[in-house]
Amino acid sequence: MSGRIRLVVAVAVRFRSLVVALAAVLTALATAVPAHAGKNRFTPFGPDGGVLYALAVDPRDDEVLYASSGRGLVKSLDGGESWRLSAVGAEGYFINALAVDPSEPDRVYAVGTLGGDYSVFRSDDAGAHWQRVARGDGFLSAEEVTVLPDGTVLVGSSQILWRSTDHGATWLPAFATAGSADQFHSLAWSPLAPRTVYAATLFYRLKSEDAGATWARLQEVPGEFQPSINALAVAPGDPLRVYETGDGAIPGLLTYRSRDGGATWERLLRFGGHRLLVDPRDPDIVYGANLHGLFVSRDGGETWHKARRGVPPLDIDETDWYDVFDFAAGPRGTIYAATGQGLLRSDDAGYHWRRPAGRGLRSNPVTFLRLDPHDPEHWLVRSFDDFYATEDGGRSFAPTAEALRGRQLVILELDPFTPGRVLAIVWGRQELARFELLESRDGGATWKRIGPPAPSEAVDLVFVSRRVLLTAAGGTIWRSTNDGGRWRPVLTATCACDGAVRFRHLVADPARPATFYALADVVVPHGADPPRIYRSLDAGRHWSLWATGYRALAPDPHDPRVVYVAQNRTIARTRNGGRSFETLGTLPGDAVRELQVDENRPDVLYATTFASGVWRSLDGGRTWELLPGLPNGGLVGIQEFAQDRSRPGRLLAAPASGGLWRGDFD
């Protein structure tokens, strides 16, 4: 498999994984939120935001945007500050590309996929409603669409470039490639030469001078093997200026520039990427993107500079939420970028960028939610790489923990013994194999590094007392008696199998301060042995195997004799310290991810799942009901879950689809 094909496959996998995880960005300013939770159902609250994938701008107004988000097709009338769903007729489809008809801007086209179905949609009322105008195997992997000023529509799919001159009523193949891996990823034209169109696949560069009716191949290096190119763009202000780019990390994939409409080419060695946009006001200003961020050239591609002012970390080496998925330009020159951390906007040709609020998207991934054990109104919330704090129980949020921004966070926990103290474990800046232990004494606002590096591969952190800590890394549990200044192993778990034990979670027993549990998986080649639970009765000094076969555990805070456990969908309980277990009931949904006992009502249990939301039992685990209100009818995995201690019955959940949700349940 060639390097170029591997790159394209990797990009496709990244798109799919991001749709599942659905990433976005929280607002950069303190944001007011609704004061009331849903009654007996979850409703979204907190700062909004969301990942955007495909973009299009109304040619009459820089502020009118169409986009593809984790929620589906959305539209903004204020430059991305707020959004509303605009997907009637195309519900459920992931939209790969969007285009507005420049001669009739209320007519918009979209290409998308749902399962194995690839379709082309058209809206005649500015995105309010959509109708399918094409589908089938011929449109396999359709990921590019453009509309020429005369209304001609071009759609790029795998091996075929489609053309319609009647607004999508009929389609004819305008060009077909020979390569099975050829994907039309770029279609570009200039309003100054509206019948001249350029198209690009992995191995073909094409030019049409009759609005796509006929095509001729272009060659950057006549007589030699042609380079593989990821993106092609034409300068709106100069129809003869054409740019192409590949990925500079792979030898032979570079950036090319033509000043004469593709007749001759110059090879530029300064940049390689997979997205390009030429500024509509200056053909020498080019915006590019690769896996290491967003870049700008102001000299026609000769030199490139990484955009930093207002740009969050987008480097694959710095964050899980990397990359730029699309560019778009407005009629007044506003530049938009759809990134792995939400929408970016520049009003000064890329010198400065800012992130619009994104209200209404509600697809920002919340990966940490921590409620202060000393102040129930104080929480810490993390979305993407940014932290936000609330001091009023979720009525408003403000940015905090600036020192953690851009750091690869592993663990964050609030100290239950010392007000205002928070500990975090992050990847080290210099050696990725070494973890750093950070401390905050002001509730997470400022941070400093303490002690030596934390154990590598740490997966959890538990406070035993004011100075005693426990963490788990790989198959070892570590203990520190001086606030992380020194760590020593207290248990190294092994198995009599061709595999290894891997700890994934530590649980403190709220009813017995010296009792702790450690949940572990046993990983063997091509499978797994039953999971294990270890227990310590002396504050983590000594451990023994307590139970096997259970993946989730919840000690009863009301009765020190009772512990609930779960394996797959089965809920069980011990009332004698683990000597015997009784099966209570079965969850109707999928496998249990976490169990929790209500802090005020001993017979009420909650179960979060990997794909079917939050469940509640009112009879001690015997029968279960799905709590309503979460996206997709509740068929969604739960990343974070908590009970608001200051408001009995109020639950907080962070679904994998994004956002922070809450509900008041009787």
Secondary structure, 3 states (H helix, E strand, C coil): CCHHHHHHHHHHHHHHHHHHHCCCCCCCCCEECCCCCEECCCEEECCCCCCEEEEEECCCCCCCEEEEECCEEEEECCCCCECEECCECCCCCEEEEEEECCCCCCCEEEEEEECCEEEEEEECCCCCECEEEEECHHHCCCCEEEECCCCCEEEECECEEEEECCCCCCCEEEEECCCCCCECCEEEEECCEEEEEEEECCCCEEEECCCCCCCEECCCCCCCCCCCCCEEEEECCEEEEEEEECCCCCCCCCEEEECCCCCCCEEECCCCCCEEEECCCCCCCEEEEECCEEEEECCCCCCCEECCCCCCCCCCCCCCCCCEEEEEECCCCCEEEEECCEEEEECCCCCCCECCCCECCCCCCEEEEEECCCCCCCEEEEECCEEEEECCCCCEEEEECHHHCCCCEEEEEECCCCCCCEEEEEECCCCCCCEEEEEECCCCCCCEECCCCECCCEEEEEECCCCCEEEEECCEEEEECCCCCCCEEEEECCCCCCCEEEEEEEEECCCCCCCEEEEEEEEECCEEEEEEEEEECCCCCCCEEEEECCCEEEECCCCCCCEEEEECCEEEEECCCCCCCEEEEECCCCCEEEEEECCCCCCCEEEEECCCCEEEECCCCCCCEECCCCHHHHCCCEEEEEECCCCCCEEEEEECCCCEEEEECC
